[in-house]
Amino acid sequence: MVVLRRALNCTPLERARIRERAQAAGMPVSRFVVACALRGDAEAKPRLALSAEEQRLLYDRVAELDRVRRALHEALPGTGVSLFGALAVLHRALGRDG
């Protein structure tokens, strides 16, 4: 084995994460870094953080939040006031301006 000393430029957080992953793999940090470099991870396509199912669930939840947001701003039947506006009036009437 050839011993080659090189500096690795990374943030303290990145260094801690590398150390944790090396420990989890049961390897010294230097061996872990070499193994990762030779595996070709640097050229690999990045993985999405969410699966297709998780993306759909997130989209559905955001769409539901948007539907509720729009409903809060729509005028209540027979009035020109939205539910959000009515709540603001009540809030002010109760002296809770902040």
Stockholm file with secondary structure:
# STOCKHOLM 1.0

chainA/1-98         MVVLRRALNCTPLERARIRERAQAAGMPVSRFVVACALRGDAEAKPRLALSAEEQRLLYDRVAELDRVRRALHEALPGTGVSLFGALAVLHRALGRDG
#=GR chainA/1-98 SS CCCCCCCCCCCHHHHHHHHHHHHHTTCCHHHHHHHHHHHTGGGSCCCCSSCHHHHHHHHHHHHHHHHHHHHHHSBCTTSSCBHHHHHHHHHHHTTCCC
#=GC SS_cons        CCCCCCCCCCCHHHHHHHHHHHHHTTCCHHHHHHHHHHHTGGGSCCCCSSCHHHHHHHHHHHHHHHHHHHHHHSBCTTSSCBHHHHHHHHHHHTTCCC
//
